[in-house]
Structure formats: structure tokens, C-alpha cells
Amino acid sequence: MSTSLLYELIEWAAAVGIGGELGQAYLGTQGDIWDAHKDMALASCGALIAMAATAAINWRLHHDFAREFAHSLRVKNAKPLGEEAIAAARAGRK
């Protein structure tokens, strides 16, 4: 989705830079001023459908998806790595 949106914005900027009918011909909109908007909307809908399908498959295969997701957000090693730990790691390598 983001790649499509970025491409459409770059394409629009190039057409504005060229200007006039030549810019419209470069875009290939065939007279449809909403062509870029439609392309971006369709890319967004496709991404949402793909994410919904992925979420449905994950939900079906992993019965406790919410617990696994919450566990993935937890800090695994609560001990902070400060300057002393970095110095000790460097000293161990030398």
C-alpha cells in the first residue's frame, strides 16, 4: 500500500512539474482526474483485505492469538544494558 501511494505521489509531482496537457498525457489518466486517487484507494483496500485474511488465518491456526501477541510485546530481559555491561562485553572480546 505504501509503495503504491508513494509511486502515485511521485507520478503526480512529475506531472505537475511537466505541466499542461503533456503532464496529463504522462500520467495516462485518459481524462480521469481521480485516477491516482482511485489507484491509491484500491491499493489501500487490497492491503486491508490481505491483512484481514492474514489475521483470520492466524486466528484459526493459533487459538490463543491474543495471549501470544501480548507475550510478544513484553520485555524479555528487564535488566538494562548500561555502560558497565558494554565495557564488560568489550573487555571479554579483547
ZADO-1210 file (C-alpha; in nm, 4 decimals, padded with zeros to 6 digits):
<atoms>
<atom x="00.0000" y="00.0000" z="00.0000" code="MET" pos="1"/>
<atom x="00.2693" y="00.2470" z="00.0965" code="SER" pos="2"/>
<atom x="00.4693" y="00.1701" z="-00.2169" code="THR" pos="3"/>
<atom x="00.1655" y="00.2369" z="-00.4342" code="SER" pos="4"/>
<atom x="00.0873" y="00.5595" z="-00.2501" code="LEU" pos="5"/>
<atom x="00.4474" y="00.6777" z="-00.2811" code="LEU" pos="6"/>
<atom x="00.4538" y="00.5926" z="-00.6518" code="TYR" pos="7"/>
<atom x="00.1312" y="00.7827" z="-00.7175" code="GLU" pos="8"/>
<atom x="00.2624" y="01.0893" z="-00.5334" code="LEU" pos="9"/>
<atom x="00.5906" y="01.0835" z="-00.7287" code="ILE" pos="10"/>
<atom x="00.3978" y="01.0380" z="-01.0522" code="GLU" pos="11"/>
<atom x="00.1710" y="01.3318" z="-00.9605" code="TRP" pos="12"/>
<atom x="00.4708" y="01.5536" z="-00.8770" code="ALA" pos="13"/>
<atom x="00.6325" y="01.4673" z="-01.2117" code="ALA" pos="14"/>
<atom x="00.3115" y="01.5511" z="-01.3983" code="ALA" pos="15"/>
<atom x="00.2814" y="01.8840" z="-01.2156" code="VAL" pos="16"/>
<atom x="00.6458" y="01.9566" z="-01.2972" code="GLY" pos="17"/>
<atom x="00.5893" y="01.8827" z="-01.6660" code="ILE" pos="18"/>
<atom x="00.2599" y="02.0743" z="-01.6620" code="GLY" pos="19"/>
<atom x="-00.0267" y="02.1195" z="-01.9038" code="GLY" pos="20"/>
<atom x="-00.1541" y="01.8590" z="-02.1451" code="GLU" pos="21"/>
<atom x="00.1874" y="01.6951" z="-02.1637" code="LEU" pos="22"/>
<atom x="00.1697" y="01.6292" z="-01.7890" code="GLY" pos="23"/>
<atom x="-00.1767" y="01.4775" z="-01.8260" code="GLN" pos="24"/>
<atom x="-00.0527" y="01.2642" z="-02.1147" code="ALA" pos="25"/>
<atom x="00.2404" y="01.1474" z="-01.8989" code="TYR" pos="26"/>
<atom x="00.0004" y="01.0375" z="-01.6268" code="LEU" pos="27"/>
<atom x="-00.2113" y="00.8456" z="-01.8750" code="GLY" pos="28"/>
<atom x="-00.5285" y="00.9333" z="-01.6856" code="THR" pos="29"/>
<atom x="-00.7326" y="00.9395" z="-02.0064" code="GLN" pos="30"/>
<atom x="-00.9281" y="01.2387" z="-01.8790" code="GLY" pos="31"/>
<atom x="-00.9997" y="01.0972" z="-01.5324" code="ASP" pos="32"/>
<atom x="-00.8689" y="01.3467" z="-01.2757" code="ILE" pos="33"/>
<atom x="-00.9403" y="01.0988" z="-00.9948" code="TRP" pos="34"/>
<atom x="-00.7273" y="00.8192" z="-01.1438" code="ASP" pos="35"/>
<atom x="-00.4451" y="00.8486" z="-00.8878" code="ALA" pos="36"/>
<atom x="-00.6962" y="00.8665" z="-00.6034" code="HIS" pos="37"/>
<atom x="-00.8715" y="00.5537" z="-00.7263" code="LYS" pos="38"/>
<atom x="-00.5397" y="00.3691" z="-00.7600" code="ASP" pos="39"/>
<atom x="-00.4412" y="00.4636" z="-00.4030" code="MET" pos="40"/>
<atom x="-00.7846" y="00.3665" z="-00.2675" code="ALA" pos="41"/>
<atom x="-00.7725" y="00.0277" z="-00.4414" code="LEU" pos="42"/>
<atom x="-00.4199" y="-00.0353" z="-00.3087" code="ALA" pos="43"/>
<atom x="-00.5420" y="00.0504" z="00.0422" code="SER" pos="44"/>
<atom x="-00.8431" y="-00.1805" z="00.0109" code="CYS" pos="45"/>
<atom x="-00.6221" y="-00.4618" z="-00.1171" code="GLY" pos="46"/>
<atom x="-00.3831" y="-00.4184" z="00.1765" code="ALA" pos="47"/>
<atom x="-00.6721" y="-00.4213" z="00.4241" code="LEU" pos="48"/>
<atom x="-00.8175" y="-00.7370" z="00.2683" code="ILE" pos="49"/>
<atom x="-00.4746" y="-00.9071" z="00.2797" code="ALA" pos="50"/>
<atom x="-00.4278" y="-00.8118" z="00.6457" code="MET" pos="51"/>
<atom x="-00.7777" y="-00.9330" z="00.7336" code="ALA" pos="52"/>
<atom x="-00.7102" y="-01.2661" z="00.5602" code="ALA" pos="53"/>
<atom x="-00.3765" y="-01.2991" z="00.7419" code="THR" pos="54"/>
<atom x="-00.5396" y="-01.2205" z="01.0766" code="ALA" pos="55"/>
<atom x="-00.8158" y="-01.4744" z="01.0087" code="ALA" pos="56"/>
<atom x="-00.5651" y="-01.7470" z="00.9218" code="ILE" pos="57"/>
<atom x="-00.3569" y="-01.6699" z="01.2307" code="ASN" pos="58"/>
<atom x="-00.6683" y="-01.6686" z="01.4489" code="TRP" pos="59"/>
<atom x="-00.7754" y="-02.0038" z="01.3047" code="ARG" pos="60"/>
<atom x="-00.4361" y="-02.1711" z="01.3479" code="LEU" pos="61"/>
<atom x="-00.3446" y="-02.0166" z="01.6832" code="HIS" pos="62"/>
<atom x="-00.6357" y="-02.0382" z="01.9231" code="HIS" pos="63"/>
<atom x="-00.4724" y="-01.8059" z="02.1768" code="ASP" pos="64"/>
<atom x="-00.3564" y="-01.5378" z="01.9350" code="PHE" pos="65"/>
<atom x="-00.4241" y="-01.2539" z="02.1816" code="ALA" pos="66"/>
<atom x="-00.2033" y="-01.4125" z="02.4511" code="ARG" pos="67"/>
<atom x="00.0802" y="-01.4750" z="02.2049" code="GLU" pos="68"/>
<atom x="00.0557" y="-01.1189" z="02.0769" code="PHE" pos="69"/>
<atom x="00.0623" y="-00.9773" z="02.4317" code="ALA" pos="70"/>
<atom x="00.3603" y="-01.2012" z="02.5149" code="HIS" pos="71"/>
<atom x="00.5487" y="-01.0744" z="02.2103" code="SER" pos="72"/>
<atom x="00.5190" y="-00.7170" z="02.3420" code="LEU" pos="73"/>
<atom x="00.6629" y="-00.7977" z="02.6853" code="ARG" pos="74"/>
<atom x="01.0211" y="-00.7098" z="02.7727" code="VAL" pos="75"/>
<atom x="01.2156" y="-01.0365" z="02.7766" code="LYS" pos="76"/>
<atom x="01.5293" y="-00.9130" z="02.9573" code="ASN" pos="77"/>
<atom x="01.4365" y="-00.6457" z="03.2117" code="ALA" pos="78"/>
<atom x="01.7973" y="-00.5847" z="03.3161" code="LYS" pos="79"/>
<atom x="01.9161" y="-00.2663" z="03.1425" code="PRO" pos="80"/>
<atom x="02.2384" y="-00.2757" z="02.9455" code="LEU" pos="81"/>
<atom x="02.4363" y="00.0227" z="03.0657" code="GLY" pos="82"/>
<atom x="02.7910" y="00.1422" z="03.0162" code="GLU" pos="83"/>
<atom x="02.9265" y="-00.1209" z="03.2561" code="GLU" pos="84"/>
<atom x="02.7725" y="-00.4094" z="03.0614" code="ALA" pos="85"/>
<atom x="02.9048" y="-00.2710" z="02.7344" code="ILE" pos="86"/>
<atom x="03.2541" y="-00.2259" z="02.8827" code="ALA" pos="87"/>
<atom x="03.2451" y="-00.5808" z="03.0230" code="ALA" pos="88"/>
<atom x="03.1372" y="-00.7192" z="02.6847" code="ALA" pos="89"/>
<atom x="03.4202" y="-00.5306" z="02.5116" code="ARG" pos="90"/>
<atom x="03.6747" y="-00.6463" z="02.7693" code="ALA" pos="91"/>
<atom x="03.5668" y="-01.0072" z="02.7205" code="GLY" pos="92"/>
<atom x="03.6428" y="-00.9867" z="02.3499" code="ARG" pos="93"/>
<atom x="03.9936" y="-00.8477" z="02.3915" code="LYS" pos="94"/>
</atoms>
